[in-house]
Amino acid sequence: MAVAAPRTGWPDALDIGPAGGLRLDGVDLAGLAADRGTPLWAVSRSTVESNFDRLLAAFRARYANLEIAYSIKAHNTLAVMRVLHARGARIDASAEFEVGMALAAGVPAGDIILNGNGKSDAALEQAARLGMRQVNVDSLDEAGRLQAIAARLGTRVRCLVRVQLTYAELLANDPAFEITLRIGEGKFGNNVGTGQAMATIESVVRAPSLEFMGLSHHVGFSGYMGDYTPERELGHHRDATRELASFANEASRRFDVPIRRLDLGGGFRTGGQVLLSTPGAGADVAFHPVPTAEQYADAVFGTLEAELDAARPGAADGERPLVQFETGGWQIADAVVLLARVAEVKDVGAAGAPPRRRYVVIDGSMMMFVARGMMRVGFPVVLVDRPTVEVAPVPVEVVGQTCVYDSVAEDIHLPPVARGDVVALLHQGAYCETESTQFNGFPRPEVVLLDRGRTIVVKRRETLADVGGRDILPADL
Ligand SMILES: Cc1ncc(COP(=O)(O)O)c(C=O)c1O
């Protein structure tokens, strides 16, 4: 059973106000729930900004020629994109729909990276027309289609070739990564092992309307099971970076082209800890520490610098490639809380005996963080008006109201709660709002940005018209 120590995983912006209630960015959360209704996602502006600043500072301290893009799939509220872009972040977009969102946020095309597999011709044409920062080319076929489109438009497109590594060293160090690899190895990027990657690089290098800039790769966050350790995760970044850099050197020599950009993807998490259990097992639920920005920097740049210098002995910093990251979870994971109100409390167990388990039904739902829920990635749950009160000994299951497996938090401890109480689910930033659904007809919550005591509505609450508005009921049916 997961017992969170008081304040486990709290971002700096989360504190207790003078009246004893929970505050985020200076905003009293009980008052916020009363004013704006629940469920509600509240984004801490100061946390988003400080997360980004911390990673940038730690990475730039190790390697000067560096930029970080915000991967908007993690949380795509336009206001958050604008806040991060104003801070110096580029934007990483998967497919034309996310490009459209970034443009709507006011981000210039030159700051938007187009990523993703199976890109449509429309997406490629948009990138070529707008002069986007780069296209991370996912296949040989895509390189051919992009060349034809760019030639037709009379333009040149900056390209990185996305590679899927062999992970030989990573797998030797961590054979269990094979399970994760199965999901992604054939789906994304150009496979290094089969020779696809070299073939696509050659095609881009020789394409007159494409400008070969370098390589991209994303190993991803590995915290999806109870066997997560920060050492394993750092090892993944270290081994993948070494293989990518050495492959980049090989490609550079083979085609006699410089590597001007290396995009090392994302996969970092903030919040200091992550609550995990193994899907289907569940008994191993526990908080695990996640690496710091400096530890991530050591893992990546220790190997990267050695590889780059081996390829070009004596190269000055200015001659090294621009190193890029596309991180989502890092900026946003612990910057968002989901406020939900208790709708009902039900105890189960034998008559006359202390309850075996207590079900706390809330107006929030696992449908607000579907993928994380399926993977059993948990989060601390805090009562907003009694954040540090001693917990009751009865194991609590927090559940939503939808008619499927809707376990919000399993086997946790909470102080005694009653209908009307408000809970804050922490770490609701990464892959929550963007993966939420309207199952059972529940409209999706409002998103507010909290900014030094101010509350700014940045995404309105859905209405029933939003949920059913796409339906067409033929008159003659
Ligand atoms: C290609 C690519 N880049 C970046 C990211 C962002 O990952 P994270 O939010 O873990 O930083 C993802 C996430 O799936 C991705 O697929």
The ligand as a Gaussian input file, in Angstrom:
#p B3LYP/6-31G(d) Opt

LIG

0 1
 C        9.352000      11.501000     -30.518000
 C        9.001000      11.973000     -29.156000
 N        9.648000      13.038000     -28.667000
 C        9.370000      13.524000     -27.450000
 C        8.406000      12.937000     -26.639000
 C        8.143000      13.525000     -25.291000
 O        8.412000      12.625000     -24.278000
 P        8.396000      13.079000     -22.750000
 O        7.082000      13.718000     -22.484000
 O        8.565000      11.810000     -22.003000
 O        9.528000      14.029000     -22.561000
 C        7.715000      11.802000     -27.102000
 C        6.707000      11.150000     -26.262000
 O        6.099000      10.181000     -26.546000
 C        8.016000      11.316000     -28.405000
 O        7.384000      10.248000     -28.893000

